[in-house]
Amino acid sequence: MTETPTTGGPLGIEDILGQIQRPERTFRLCLRADLQAQWEEAERQLRLAEREATTSLAGNSRKARDLAKQCRELEQEMEAATETLVLRGISSKAFSDLLAKHPARKGQDEAFNADTFGVALLAASAATPAMSEEQAGRLVDSITAGQWNDLFNTCWLLNRSSVDVPFSNAASVTLGGTKTS
């Protein structure tokens, strides 16, 4: 039970309502996805060069080191061209209203219009940068179906799943503590 700082007793409903903050998730969008093919080719050539080096007494070859540097440079370039979108959950009523505004067409198996609902949900969930439905539609039209699937799933789960207090095993190992310490 949450307690108020001043009285030490349980919070009243108005206090609870005043403190609610909706969940947020981030989505990382690489704006230079065109570099993926170059990285894959450099990585493939690096694996070949490493195999060749293991059969020689010289060990890692200069070719392998150069290819490894090329991989790192491409990774850094892609990382520098990656933007983080911050998505914030919308209220249950806003979500229901959005579903009602985008009903499924006849013959669609989904609970919503698959052609329009996702863009509307993205626009409604976008916190940083904020975007209109028109801008969300242009963003969706600019990315691949795979990227859009990942972004839509992030928006969907943000708004349709619950929030539990998380526990990081990695933090526990690093700090040497347990969930309660």
N, C-alpha and C positions, 0 to 999 in steps of 0.2 A: 504494500500500500504506500502511495506517495504521501509525504507529509509537507505541510506548508512550513516555510522557514520561520515564520513569526510565531505560530501557535504550537507547532509540533503535532497537530492533529491531521486527520485526513483532509485532502483537498475537496472543496465543494465543486459541483459540476461547472459552475461558471469559471472557476480557476482552471479546471481541466480543459474546458473549451478554449480558454485564452492561451493555453500553452501548447496546443496541438500544432505540430508541424508535419506536413505531409512528407512521405519518403521521397528520396531523390536517388537517381542512378545516373551514371555517366555512360556515354557511348563515344568511343574513339573512332574517328573517321579519317582515314588516310586520304588526303587530297591528291597524292601522287601514286595511286595504285598502278599506274602504268610502269612503275619501276619494278613491280613484282616479277615480271618475266626476266628482266636483267639479273635480278638477285637469284632467281631460280637457276638460271644458266651458269652464273658465277659459282653458285653452291655446287651444282652438278660437276663442273670442271674441277672445283676444289677437291671433291671426293675422289675423282679420278686421279688427280695429281697426288693425293695422299696415299692412294693405293699403290701408285707407281713408286712413291718414295719408300714405302715399307718393304718393297722388294729390292731396294738398293741399300748399300752400306752407308750412303751419305745421309740418310734420314730425310727430314723435311727439305723439300727442294725450294729453290728461290721462286719457282713457278707457283708452288702451293702457298708460300707466304704472300706473294703478290695477289693471288686469288682471294686469300683470306682477308687481306686489306680491302680489296674491292667489295667483298661481301659486307664488311663493316661500314664502309663508306656509303653503300646503298642503304643499309639499315639506318644509318644516321640521317641520311637524306629523307628517307620515308618517315622517320620519327619526327624530324623537323617540320614535315608537311602534314602532320597529324593534328587535327583539332578535336577537342573534347566538347561534346554537347552535354549539357546538364539537363536532365529530364526530371520533372517533378510530378508526382501523382496528382490526379484531380479527384475531387470529391466523388463519393458514391453516386450522388444525385447527378452531378455533371456527367459522369460516365454513362449512367442510364439514359440521360437526355441525349447524349451523343449517339448511343445505340439507336434510340428512337428516331433520330434525324437521318439515320443511314440504314434503313431496314434492308434485309436481304431481298434480292430480286427473285422473281419466280424461277425455280430451277437451281438456285444456289443453295448449297448445304450449310453455309455458315449462318450465324445468328445476326449477321450484319452484311451490308453491301461491301463486298470485297474490293470493289473499285474505288470507293470513296471514304470508307470509315477509317482506314489506316492513316491516310493523310490528315484527316480531321483530328484523330487521336494524337498524332505527332505534333500538330500545331497547338493543341490544347495542353500537351505535356511539356512542350519546349520551354525551359526556364532561361537558359543561356546558350546560345542567343535565342531570344523570343522570336517567333515567326508567325506569320499569318498562314491561313490554309493555302493561299496562292503560293507563298514562298515555300511552304512544306512540299507542295506538289512539284515545284520546280526542283527542289532538292531530290525528291524521290525519282524524278525523271532523269537526274544527272548521275545516279549511282546504279550499280548493277542490281539484278534481282537478288543475288546473294546478300549484298550489303543491306538492301532494303528489308529482306527477311530478318536479318539480325537486328536491325534498328526497330522494326515493327515488334518483334518478340520482346525486345527490351521495354518498349512502351507498354505492351500488353501485360507483361509480368509485373511491371512497376505498379500498374493500376489494378491488377487482378489477384495478386498474391499478398499474403500477410507479411507482417514485419515482426521478427523475433529479435531479441537482444543477441547480437552475434558473439561468437567466441573464436579467437584466432589461435589455432594450434602453433603457428609460426611465432607469434608474439609470446606465447607461453614458453616455448622452447628457448627463445632468445632471452627472455627475462627470467626464466627459471621459476615461474609462478604457476598457479593453477587458476581455474576460473574464479575461485572465491578469494584468492590472496591478492 
